């Protein structure tokens, strides 16, 4: 999908943690900061996908 060498370590850390969670946990208030970290350090080509997830999160809260 993308070259890990070109990704920011904070993005990789956040995505690794988020990947291990259920969707419900990912979208929970307690993991909002982790998701924001992923958004802030995401490569431009996947930011639209993260924005869609963020909209889903905002609809839940």
N, CA, C and O atoms as a CHARMM CRD file, in Angstrom:
* protein
*
  244
    1    1 UNK  N      0.82700  -1.19200   0.00000 PROA 1      0.00000
    2    1 UNK  CA     0.00000   0.00000   0.00000 PROA 1      0.00000
    3    1 UNK  C      0.86800   1.25100   0.00000 PROA 1      0.00000
    4    1 UNK  O      0.73400   2.10100  -0.88100 PROA 1      0.00000
    5    2 UNK  N      1.76400   1.37000   0.99000 PROA 2      0.00000
    6    2 UNK  CA     2.71500   2.47200   0.96300 PROA 2      0.00000
    7    2 UNK  C      4.00800   2.03200   1.60300 PROA 2      0.00000
    8    2 UNK  O      4.05200   1.04600   2.33800 PROA 2      0.00000
    9    3 UNK  N      5.05000   2.76500   1.32000 PROA 3      0.00000
   10    3 UNK  CA     6.38900   2.44600   1.78200 PROA 3      0.00000
   11    3 UNK  C      6.56700   2.92000   3.22500 PROA 3      0.00000
   12    3 UNK  O      6.52100   4.12100   3.49400 PROA 3      0.00000
   13    4 UNK  N      6.76800   1.98800   4.14500 PROA 4      0.00000
   14    4 UNK  CA     6.89500   2.34500   5.55800 PROA 4      0.00000
   15    4 UNK  C      8.05000   3.29400   5.82800 PROA 4      0.00000
   16    4 UNK  O      7.99800   4.05200   6.79600 PROA 4      0.00000
   17    5 UNK  N      9.08400   3.27700   5.00800 PROA 5      0.00000
   18    5 UNK  CA    10.22500   4.16500   5.21700 PROA 5      0.00000
   19    5 UNK  C      9.85700   5.62900   5.02500 PROA 5      0.00000
   20    5 UNK  O     10.51400   6.50900   5.58100 PROA 5      0.00000
   21    6 UNK  N      8.82000   5.89900   4.24800 PROA 6      0.00000
   22    6 UNK  CA     8.43400   7.28300   3.97400 PROA 6      0.00000
   23    6 UNK  C      7.35000   7.78400   4.92900 PROA 6      0.00000
   24    6 UNK  O      6.94300   8.94200   4.84500 PROA 6      0.00000
   25    7 UNK  N      6.88000   6.92800   5.83300 PROA 7      0.00000
   26    7 UNK  CA     5.80800   7.30800   6.74400 PROA 7      0.00000
   27    7 UNK  C      6.37000   7.81900   8.06700 PROA 7      0.00000
   28    7 UNK  O      7.40000   7.34500   8.54600 PROA 7      0.00000
   29    8 UNK  N      5.68600   8.77500   8.63500 PROA 8      0.00000
   30    8 UNK  CA     6.10100   9.34000   9.91400 PROA 8      0.00000
   31    8 UNK  C      5.91300   8.29400  11.01900 PROA 8      0.00000
   32    8 UNK  O      4.89400   7.60300  11.04100 PROA 8      0.00000
   33    9 UNK  N      6.87600   8.17000  11.92900 PROA 9      0.00000
   34    9 UNK  CA     6.76700   7.18300  13.01100 PROA 9      0.00000
   35    9 UNK  C      5.51300   7.34200  13.87000 PROA 9      0.00000
   36    9 UNK  O      4.96300   6.35000  14.34800 PROA 9      0.00000
   37   10 UNK  N      5.06100   8.57100  14.06800 PROA 10     0.00000
   38   10 UNK  CA     3.84300   8.77600  14.86600 PROA 10     0.00000
   39   10 UNK  C      2.61000   8.24800  14.13200 PROA 10     0.00000
   40   10 UNK  O      1.67600   7.75700  14.76600 PROA 10     0.00000
   41   11 UNK  N      2.60100   8.34600  12.81400 PROA 11     0.00000
   42   11 UNK  CA     1.50500   7.77700  12.03100 PROA 11     0.00000
   43   11 UNK  C      1.52500   6.25600  12.15200 PROA 11     0.00000
   44   11 UNK  O      0.49000   5.63200  12.38800 PROA 11     0.00000
   45   12 UNK  N      2.70000   5.66700  11.98900 PROA 12     0.00000
   46   12 UNK  CA     2.82500   4.21000  12.07300 PROA 12     0.00000
   47   12 UNK  C      2.39500   3.69900  13.45200 PROA 12     0.00000
   48   12 UNK  O      1.71200   2.68000  13.55600 PROA 12     0.00000
   49   13 UNK  N      2.79300   4.40500  14.49300 PROA 13     0.00000
   50   13 UNK  CA     2.42500   4.00800  15.86000 PROA 13     0.00000
   51   13 UNK  C      0.90900   4.05300  16.03400 PROA 13     0.00000
   52   13 UNK  O      0.30900   3.10300  16.53700 PROA 13     0.00000
   53   14 UNK  N      0.29700   5.15100  15.61900 PROA 14     0.00000
   54   14 UNK  CA    -1.14900   5.30500  15.76700 PROA 14     0.00000
   55   14 UNK  C     -1.89700   4.24900  14.96500 PROA 14     0.00000
   56   14 UNK  O     -2.84800   3.65100  15.46700 PROA 14     0.00000
   57   15 UNK  N     -1.48100   4.01200  13.72700 PROA 15     0.00000
   58   15 UNK  CA    -2.17400   3.03300  12.89100 PROA 15     0.00000
   59   15 UNK  C     -2.00600   1.61800  13.43500 PROA 15     0.00000
   60   15 UNK  O     -2.93500   0.81400  13.35700 PROA 15     0.00000
   61   16 UNK  N     -0.85100   1.30700  13.97800 PROA 16     0.00000
   62   16 UNK  CA    -0.62900  -0.02200  14.56000 PROA 16     0.00000
   63   16 UNK  C     -1.59400  -0.24100  15.72100 PROA 16     0.00000
   64   16 UNK  O     -2.21600  -1.29800  15.82600 PROA 16     0.00000
   65   17 UNK  N     -1.71600   0.75000  16.58200 PROA 17     0.00000
   66   17 UNK  CA    -2.61400   0.64000  17.73200 PROA 17     0.00000
   67   17 UNK  C     -4.07400   0.58500  17.29400 PROA 17     0.00000
   68   17 UNK  O     -4.84800  -0.22200  17.80900 PROA 17     0.00000
   69   18 UNK  N     -4.45200   1.43900  16.34900 PROA 18     0.00000
   70   18 UNK  CA    -5.83900   1.47500  15.87600 PROA 18     0.00000
   71   18 UNK  C     -6.22100   0.17700  15.17200 PROA 18     0.00000
   72   18 UNK  O     -7.35700  -0.28300  15.28700 PROA 18     0.00000
   73   19 UNK  N     -5.28700  -0.40400  14.45300 PROA 19     0.00000
   74   19 UNK  CA    -5.55600  -1.64100  13.71400 PROA 19     0.00000
   75   19 UNK  C     -5.91100  -2.79400  14.64800 PROA 19     0.00000
   76   19 UNK  O     -6.67700  -3.68600  14.28200 PROA 19     0.00000
   77   20 UNK  N     -5.35500  -2.77000  15.84500 PROA 20     0.00000
   78   20 UNK  CA    -5.59400  -3.84100  16.81800 PROA 20     0.00000
   79   20 UNK  C     -6.95100  -3.72700  17.50200 PROA 20     0.00000
   80   20 UNK  O     -7.36600  -4.65000  18.20300 PROA 20     0.00000
   81   21 UNK  N     -7.64200  -2.61600  17.31000 PROA 21     0.00000
   82   21 UNK  CA    -8.91000  -2.36200  17.99400 PROA 21     0.00000
   83   21 UNK  C    -10.10500  -2.72600  17.11600 PROA 21     0.00000
   84   21 UNK  O     -9.99900  -2.84200  15.89500 PROA 21     0.00000
   85   22 UNK  N    -11.23300  -2.90000  17.77700 PROA 22     0.00000
   86   22 UNK  CA   -12.48100  -3.05400  17.03700 PROA 22     0.00000
   87   22 UNK  C    -12.89900  -1.67400  16.52800 PROA 22     0.00000
   88   22 UNK  O    -12.39500  -0.65600  17.00200 PROA 22     0.00000
   89   23 UNK  N    -13.81700  -1.64100  15.56600 PROA 23     0.00000
   90   23 UNK  CA   -14.26200  -0.34700  15.03900 PROA 23     0.00000
   91   23 UNK  C    -14.88900   0.49200  16.14800 PROA 23     0.00000
   92   23 UNK  O    -14.69400   1.70600  16.20000 PROA 23     0.00000
   93   24 UNK  N    -15.63000  -0.15000  17.02300 PROA 24     0.00000
   94   24 UNK  CA   -16.26100   0.57300  18.13000 PROA 24     0.00000
   95   24 UNK  C    -15.21100   1.23600  19.02000 PROA 24     0.00000
   96   24 UNK  O    -15.37200   2.38700  19.42600 PROA 24     0.00000
   97   25 UNK  N    -14.13900   0.51000  19.31900 PROA 25     0.00000
   98   25 UNK  CA   -13.06000   1.08200  20.13200 PROA 25     0.00000
   99   25 UNK  C    -12.35300   2.21400  19.39300 PROA 25     0.00000
  100   25 UNK  O    -12.02600   3.24100  19.98800 PROA 25     0.00000
  101   26 UNK  N    -12.11600   2.02300  18.09400 PROA 26     0.00000
  102   26 UNK  CA   -11.44500   3.05300  17.30200 PROA 26     0.00000
  103   26 UNK  C    -12.22100   4.35900  17.32800 PROA 26     0.00000
  104   26 UNK  O    -11.63200   5.43900  17.36300 PROA 26     0.00000
  105   27 UNK  N    -13.52700   4.25700  17.31100 PROA 27     0.00000
  106   27 UNK  CA   -14.37600   5.44300  17.23600 PROA 27     0.00000
  107   27 UNK  C    -14.79200   5.96500  18.60500 PROA 27     0.00000
  108   27 UNK  O    -15.60600   6.88300  18.69900 PROA 27     0.00000
  109   28 UNK  N    -14.24200   5.38800  19.66000 PROA 28     0.00000
  110   28 UNK  CA   -14.62100   5.81300  21.00600 PROA 28     0.00000
  111   28 UNK  C    -13.94600   7.13000  21.38100 PROA 28     0.00000
  112   28 UNK  O    -12.91200   7.50300  20.82700 PROA 28     0.00000
  113   29 UNK  N    -14.55000   7.80600  22.32000 PROA 29     0.00000
  114   29 UNK  CA   -14.01800   9.08600  22.80500 PROA 29     0.00000
  115   29 UNK  C    -12.62100   8.90000  23.39100 PROA 29     0.00000
  116   29 UNK  O    -11.77200   9.78300  23.26600 PROA 29     0.00000
  117   30 UNK  N    -12.38300   7.76200  24.02600 PROA 30     0.00000
  118   30 UNK  CA   -11.09000   7.53900  24.68100 PROA 30     0.00000
  119   30 UNK  C     -9.93800   7.40800  23.68400 PROA 30     0.00000
  120   30 UNK  O     -8.78100   7.59300  24.05900 PROA 30     0.00000
  121   31 UNK  N    -10.23400   7.09300  22.42500 PROA 31     0.00000
  122   31 UNK  CA    -9.18800   6.95500  21.41400 PROA 31     0.00000
  123   31 UNK  C     -9.15700   8.11100  20.42000 PROA 31     0.00000
  124   31 UNK  O     -8.49000   8.03400  19.38800 PROA 31     0.00000
  125   32 UNK  N     -9.87400   9.17000  20.73400 PROA 32     0.00000
  126   32 UNK  CA    -9.92500  10.33600  19.84600 PROA 32     0.00000
  127   32 UNK  C     -8.52800  10.90800  19.59200 PROA 32     0.00000
  128   32 UNK  O     -8.19500  11.24600  18.45600 PROA 32     0.00000
  129   33 UNK  N     -7.71400  11.01700  20.63800 PROA 33     0.00000
  130   33 UNK  CA    -6.37100  11.58900  20.48400 PROA 33     0.00000
  131   33 UNK  C     -5.49800  10.72000  19.58400 PROA 33     0.00000
  132   33 UNK  O     -4.72500  11.23800  18.77800 PROA 33     0.00000
  133   34 UNK  N     -5.61800   9.41000  19.72000 PROA 34     0.00000
  134   34 UNK  CA    -4.83800   8.50400  18.88400 PROA 34     0.00000
  135   34 UNK  C     -5.24900   8.65000  17.41500 PROA 34     0.00000
  136   34 UNK  O     -4.39800   8.65700  16.52600 PROA 34     0.00000
  137   35 UNK  N     -6.53500   8.76400  17.16900 PROA 35     0.00000
  138   35 UNK  CA    -7.01400   8.95200  15.80500 PROA 35     0.00000
  139   35 UNK  C     -6.54500  10.29700  15.25200 PROA 35     0.00000
  140   35 UNK  O     -6.16100  10.39200  14.08600 PROA 35     0.00000
  141   36 UNK  N     -6.57600  11.32800  16.08400 PROA 36     0.00000
  142   36 UNK  CA    -6.09000  12.64800  15.65500 PROA 36     0.00000
  143   36 UNK  C     -4.60000  12.57300  15.30400 PROA 36     0.00000
  144   36 UNK  O     -4.15100  13.21600  14.35500 PROA 36     0.00000
  145   37 UNK  N     -3.84400  11.79800  16.06100 PROA 37     0.00000
  146   37 UNK  CA    -2.42300  11.62300  15.75900 PROA 37     0.00000
  147   37 UNK  C     -2.27000  10.99200  14.38600 PROA 37     0.00000
  148   37 UNK  O     -1.43500  11.42700  13.59300 PROA 37     0.00000
  149   38 UNK  N     -3.06500   9.97600  14.09700 PROA 38     0.00000
  150   38 UNK  CA    -3.00500   9.34100  12.77700 PROA 38     0.00000
  151   38 UNK  C     -3.34400  10.34400  11.68300 PROA 38     0.00000
  152   38 UNK  O     -2.68300  10.37800  10.64500 PROA 38     0.00000
  153   39 UNK  N     -4.36400  11.15700  11.90600 PROA 39     0.00000
  154   39 UNK  CA    -4.76400  12.16700  10.91600 PROA 39     0.00000
  155   39 UNK  C     -3.64900  13.18600  10.67300 PROA 39     0.00000
  156   39 UNK  O     -3.35900  13.54800   9.53300 PROA 39     0.00000
  157   40 UNK  N     -3.04200  13.63200  11.74700 PROA 40     0.00000
  158   40 UNK  CA    -2.03100  14.68900  11.64700 PROA 40     0.00000
  159   40 UNK  C     -0.77200  14.24900  10.91400 PROA 40     0.00000
  160   40 UNK  O     -0.09600  15.07400  10.30000 PROA 40     0.00000
  161   41 UNK  N     -0.45200  12.97600  10.96700 PROA 41     0.00000
  162   41 UNK  CA     0.78600  12.49500  10.36200 PROA 41     0.00000
  163   41 UNK  C      0.55100  11.59600   9.14300 PROA 41     0.00000
  164   41 UNK  O      1.48800  10.98200   8.63300 PROA 41     0.00000
  165   42 UNK  N     -0.68000  11.52100   8.68700 PROA 42     0.00000
  166   42 UNK  CA    -1.02100  10.64600   7.56000 PROA 42     0.00000
  167   42 UNK  C     -0.45800  11.17700   6.24700 PROA 42     0.00000
  168   42 UNK  O     -0.39100  12.38800   6.03800 PROA 42     0.00000
  169   43 UNK  N     -0.05400  10.26200   5.36100 PROA 43     0.00000
  170   43 UNK  CA     0.34600  10.68300   4.01100 PROA 43     0.00000
  171   43 UNK  C     -0.87100  11.27500   3.28700 PROA 43     0.00000
  172   43 UNK  O     -2.00700  10.88100   3.55300 PROA 43     0.00000
  173   44 UNK  N     -0.63400  12.19500   2.39800 PROA 44     0.00000
  174   44 UNK  CA    -1.72600  12.88000   1.69900 PROA 44     0.00000
  175   44 UNK  C     -2.66400  11.91900   0.97000 PROA 44     0.00000
  176   44 UNK  O     -3.86800  12.16600   0.90300 PROA 44     0.00000
  177   45 UNK  N     -2.13100  10.83500   0.42900 PROA 45     0.00000
  178   45 UNK  CA    -2.97900   9.94500  -0.36500 PROA 45     0.00000
  179   45 UNK  C     -4.00000   9.16600   0.45500 PROA 45     0.00000
  180   45 UNK  O     -4.97000   8.66300  -0.11200 PROA 45     0.00000
  181   46 UNK  N     -3.81800   9.05000   1.76200 PROA 46     0.00000
  182   46 UNK  CA    -4.83200   8.34300   2.55100 PROA 46     0.00000
  183   46 UNK  C     -5.64500   9.26900   3.44700 PROA 46     0.00000
  184   46 UNK  O     -6.55100   8.81300   4.14400 PROA 46     0.00000
  185   47 UNK  N     -5.33900  10.55000   3.43900 PROA 47     0.00000
  186   47 UNK  CA    -6.10500  11.48400   4.26300 PROA 47     0.00000
  187   47 UNK  C     -7.59800  11.48800   3.93700 PROA 47     0.00000
  188   47 UNK  O     -8.40700  11.59300   4.85900 PROA 47     0.00000
  189   48 UNK  N     -8.00600  11.37800   2.65900 PROA 48     0.00000
  190   48 UNK  CA    -9.45800  11.34500   2.38900 PROA 48     0.00000
  191   48 UNK  C    -10.17000  10.18300   3.09400 PROA 48     0.00000
  192   48 UNK  O    -11.30400  10.33600   3.54800 PROA 48     0.00000
  193   49 UNK  N     -9.51700   9.03900   3.18400 PROA 49     0.00000
  194   49 UNK  CA   -10.12400   7.89100   3.87800 PROA 49     0.00000
  195   49 UNK  C    -10.26200   8.17700   5.36800 PROA 49     0.00000
  196   49 UNK  O    -11.27300   7.83000   5.97800 PROA 49     0.00000
  197   50 UNK  N     -9.26000   8.80200   5.94800 PROA 50     0.00000
  198   50 UNK  CA    -9.32200   9.13800   7.36500 PROA 50     0.00000
  199   50 UNK  C    -10.37700  10.20300   7.63900 PROA 50     0.00000
  200   50 UNK  O    -11.01700  10.19100   8.69100 PROA 50     0.00000
  201   51 UNK  N    -10.55700  11.11500   6.70200 PROA 51     0.00000
  202   51 UNK  CA   -11.59000  12.14200   6.85800 PROA 51     0.00000
  203   51 UNK  C    -12.98100  11.50500   6.88400 PROA 51     0.00000
  204   51 UNK  O    -13.84700  11.92800   7.64900 PROA 51     0.00000
  205   52 UNK  N    -13.18700  10.50300   6.06000 PROA 52     0.00000
  206   52 UNK  CA   -14.47100   9.78600   6.06200 PROA 52     0.00000
  207   52 UNK  C    -14.71200   9.10900   7.40600 PROA 52     0.00000
  208   52 UNK  O    -15.83000   9.12800   7.92000 PROA 52     0.00000
  209   53 UNK  N    -13.67600   8.51500   7.97000 PROA 53     0.00000
  210   53 UNK  CA   -13.79800   7.87500   9.28000 PROA 53     0.00000
  211   53 UNK  C    -14.07800   8.93000  10.34700 PROA 53     0.00000
  212   53 UNK  O    -14.86800   8.70500  11.26300 PROA 53     0.00000
  213   54 UNK  N    -13.42900  10.07400  10.22000 PROA 54     0.00000
  214   54 UNK  CA   -13.64800  11.15700  11.18500 PROA 54     0.00000
  215   54 UNK  C    -15.10000  11.62800  11.14800 PROA 54     0.00000
  216   54 UNK  O    -15.68500  11.91300  12.19300 PROA 54     0.00000
  217   55 UNK  N    -15.68000  11.71200   9.96300 PROA 55     0.00000
  218   55 UNK  CA   -17.09700  12.09500   9.84500 PROA 55     0.00000
  219   55 UNK  C    -17.98300  11.07900  10.55700 PROA 55     0.00000
  220   55 UNK  O    -18.94400  11.45300  11.23000 PROA 55     0.00000
  221   56 UNK  N    -17.66700   9.81700  10.41200 PROA 56     0.00000
  222   56 UNK  CA   -18.42500   8.76200  11.07600 PROA 56     0.00000
  223   56 UNK  C    -18.31700   8.92700  12.58900 PROA 56     0.00000
  224   56 UNK  O    -19.30500   8.78800  13.31000 PROA 56     0.00000
  225   57 UNK  N    -17.11200   9.22500  13.06100 PROA 57     0.00000
  226   57 UNK  CA   -16.89000   9.45400  14.49100 PROA 57     0.00000
  227   57 UNK  C    -17.73200  10.62600  14.98300 PROA 57     0.00000
  228   57 UNK  O    -18.38300  10.53400  16.02300 PROA 57     0.00000
  229   58 UNK  N    -17.71900  11.73000  14.23200 PROA 58     0.00000
  230   58 UNK  CA   -18.46300  12.91600  14.64700 PROA 58     0.00000
  231   58 UNK  C    -19.96100  12.65900  14.66700 PROA 58     0.00000
  232   58 UNK  O    -20.67500  13.22900  15.49300 PROA 58     0.00000
  233   59 UNK  N    -20.44500  11.81600  13.77600 PROA 59     0.00000
  234   59 UNK  CA   -21.86400  11.47000  13.76100 PROA 59     0.00000
  235   59 UNK  C    -22.25900  10.68500  15.00900 PROA 59     0.00000
  236   59 UNK  O    -23.39500  10.78000  15.47500 PROA 59     0.00000
  237   60 UNK  N    -21.31900   9.90900  15.54900 PROA 60     0.00000
  238   60 UNK  CA   -21.59700   9.11400  16.75000 PROA 60     0.00000
  239   60 UNK  C    -21.57900   9.95300  18.02400 PROA 60     0.00000
  240   60 UNK  O    -22.20300   9.58000  19.01700 PROA 60     0.00000
  241   61 UNK  N    -20.87500  11.07600  18.00500 PROA 61     0.00000
  242   61 UNK  CA   -20.69100  11.85300  19.22800 PROA 61     0.00000
  243   61 UNK  C    -21.40100  13.16400  19.12200 PROA 61     0.00000
  244   61 UNK  O    -21.36300  13.96400  20.05700 PROA 61     0.00000
